[in-house]
Amino acid sequence: MSSGTMNAETIKAEIEAAVPGCHVELVLNGSSSAQHSLVIDNEHALQVARYLRDDSALRLDFCSNVTGVDWLDAEVSETVKTKKLVDGVEQEVSEVRKTRTPGRLEAVYHLFSMEKKHGPVILRLRTADRAGGTTVPSLTPVWRSAEFQEREAFDLYGIVFAGHPDLRRLLMWEGFVDHPMRKDYLPPEENEDGDGRDQR
Amino acid sequence: MDQDLKAELSKHGIFTTTFEEIYNWGRKNSVWPLTFGLACCAIEMIATTMARYDLARFGAEVFRASPRQADLIIVSGTVTKKMAPQVVRLYNQMPEPKYVIAMGACAISGGPFRDGYNVLRGIDRYIPVDVHIPGCPPRPEALIDAFMTLQKKISQQQLTGEGRPRHLHADLPSEFPVPEHAGHGLEPAENAEVWNPLRVIQG
């Protein structure tokens, strides 16, 4: 455990046993850090967070980092070879299958235990989409250190944290529109230099 | 006064000067900067005031923590769009005569953050800058050089006539409009009366 990542699969099983009805999805990280993360469904997120903090073996008492991720609509196309009957003869035909993943926002939490000296455990909360349904439950009631970082994610990504005690913009000013860390955000054109640098 | 006569008199132990000379001599050797830093350039500015570089040699050791007592604002670092109105407001609160050094790539142009969503592309869009220093960050020597450039500028100012400095022109402004935060940036984006960018004219 002290070697960095805790066994995400074990924690997934423990969560599912402790919080009935909770849907946990394991997202594997293929890099050498192997920091796998757990996607928690929004309905049970608060319960899961309380369990992770209070369970005597886990004691994840410290939320070190909260951030946002913006996933645009993605289309993955893969070529699949299938056997088909063409004019009564079996032939191998390659088909292009397209899978559409709708865009969404994610809030990512990195949890450690000061008491047990282990971690990180990485949680992800997903929004329904990038436009109207960008609400996830706030975990500030469980980890107070998430307060400003959730405000930052709200400010820059537009993730709305339901149950946050004071959800205002943190870095940008009041009255700023849009969320500048979204991948499709373009700052207003400032082309007064006349050097063609800023023509987008 | 005839310069030869002045030199001749000084050989006999007689010092002659003009009111303008002694006034400017006094001003250029007691420029008090504002205690004001924005980013990493401020660390170099602080180093410049310390024993190794010793800005006190130029009469600028008294950093004043109030704009009312300061003559010089060293804009040392990245000016974000969120901070820019406060920088202009601080400048407005300084009494005349007042000077501005824009220190570092960010303060003069936005620097590496120029294309970011929240960085002002140079403070000279809103207040008149006397000396620009490039560098990221500029070394203390560069700040000292900028300071000496400013001193030269002060000592060359004529107190009468058309070319007299702004603080002796009753009808020239000593305060400049403070920009306001709008939906995406600052409104207005620049003060056209202050900002004179060099433009490349192709033809």
Contacts between the chains, C-beta under 8 A, distances in Angstrom:
chain1	res1	chain2	res2	distance
A	171	B	82	7.6
A	171	B	118	7.6
A	172	B	82	7.1
A	172	B	118	6.9
A	173	B	81	8.0
A	173	B	82	5.4
A	173	B	181	4.4
A	174	B	181	7.7
A	175	B	181	6.0
A	175	B	182	7.4
A	175	B	183	6.8
A	176	B	181	7.2
A	176	B	183	6.7
A	176	B	184	7.1
A	177	B	183	4.4
A	177	B	184	6.7
A	178	B	184	7.2
A	180	B	117	4.2
A	180	B	118	7.0
A	185	B	117	7.1
A	187	B	115	7.8
A	187	B	116	7.7
A	187	B	117	4.5
A	187	B	184	6.6
A	187	B	185	7.4
A	188	B	184	4.4
A	188	B	185	5.8
A	190	B	121	7.0
A	190	B	185	7.4
A	190	B	189	6.6
A	192	B	189	6.8
A	192	B	190	6.9
A	192	B	197	7.9
A	193	B	197	6.7
A	194	B	199	6.0
A	194	B	200	7.7
A	195	B	200	7.1
A	198	B	115	7.5
